[in-house]
C-alpha cells in the first residue's frame, strides 16, 4: 500500500523536472496520451490506493529508482479497514459533488449579474467575486485561497491521514471542510436568490431559496416548515414582487410535501397568495387559480378536525368567488360565494363564535347587495338587510372597541341603503 500523497508528489515533481506533460507520461507509461486523467488522479492522490502495476509502469517511464518508490509505501499494519475506506471515499465524493455544484453556482451567478448590470461577463464575474467576499463567503476558504483550493487541501490532508491510519482525523478533516462548504453555499444561494429577484426571474429565485432551505433541514426544522417561513416572509413584504415570489415558492414547495397536513397548509398559503396577487394585479386568471387552490385545500381538511381553519378557508373562498362574480357580473358565481360563506357558519355559529359569525354576516350582506344590483330581485335586498342587522346586534353585545367600530361601519353602510 502506498502513501498516495507522497507518491503523487514524487511523480509530479519528477515529471515536471523532465519537462513532460501529463499526456506525455500517459503515452509512455499507459500507452495513450488520452489517459492523462489517470496520471492527474495519481499525482493528486485521487485514486484511493494506487495499483502496484500502474505505479511500476509510471516509475519505469520516469526512470525512478526503486528505493524512491519504496519510500512512499505504508506498512501493512497501518492499513485501514474496508469499511473505513468506503466511509472516507463516500465523504470525499460528497465533498467533490459539493465542489462541482459550487462551480456551477458561481458561473450561474456571474451570468445573472451580467444580465442585470453589464454585458461584460468577465466584469460581472469580478464584481461577483467582490460581492461574495463582502458577504463573508470567503470564510469557508483559507486566506487568499478559493473554495476549490480549500476542498483540494481537505481531500489531500484526509487522504494522508487515512493512509497513516488516522481514520478519525481524516473523517474530521472532511467533516470540517463539508461544514465550511455548506456555510459558503448558503451565502452563494442567498446571493443567487437576490440577483434572480433583481432580474425578475422569480421562479429561479424561489429555486435558490428551496436549495438554501435544504441546507438547514434537521429534526427540529423540517423542510416544509422552513419553506413556509420563507413564503410568509416574502408575502409580508407587502409588495407585488414579494407576493409573486411567495407564489413561486408555493408552487415549488407543493411537490415536496410528504403529508396531507403539509399539503393542505401550503395549498391554503397558495390560495391566499394568489387571491392577494390577483387583486393587486387585477388578474382574473390568478383569482381563478386561487379558487382552485382553496377548493383543493378544503378537500384535505375537515370541520371536525380543524374547525376554525375549515371556516377561514371557506370565507377566503367566498371572498374570492365574490370578486370574480362581481368582475364578470356572474350571478351563479355569486351564489357559489354565498354557499361558501354559509358553510363557514356551520362551525362559526352565533353562540359559539359570535365575532367571526358576525363578520360572515357582513360578507353576506355585501354579497346580497351585489346580487340585487345584478338581478333586480328586491327579496335578496331584504335578506341583505337582515344579515346587516344580525351582525350589528351581535357586535354591539361584544363590548370591545373593535367590535363596536365594526358595528358602526355596518350601520353606516345600512343607512346608505
Secondary structure, 3 states (H helix, E strand, C coil): CECHHHHHHHHHHHHHHCCCCHHHHHHHHHCCHHHHHHHHHHHCCCCCCCCHHHHHHHHHHHCCCHHHHHCCECCHHHCCCHHHHHHHHHHHHHHHHHHHHHHHHHHHHHHHHHHHHCCCHHHHHHHHHHHHHHCCHHHHCCCCCCHHHHHHHHHHHHHHHHHCCCHHHHHHHHHHHHHHHHHHHHHHHHHHHHHHHHHCCHHHHHHHHHHHHHHCCECCECHHHHHHHHHHHHHCCCCHHHHHHHHHHHHHHHCCCCCHHHHHHHHHHHHHHHHHHHHHHCCHHHHHHHHHHHHHHHHHCCCCCCHHHHHHHHHHHHHHHHHHHHHHCCHHHHHHHHHHHHHHCCCCCCCCCHHHHHHHHHHHHHHHHHHHHHHCCHHHHHHHHHHHHHHHHHHHHHCCHHHHHHHHHHHHHHHHC
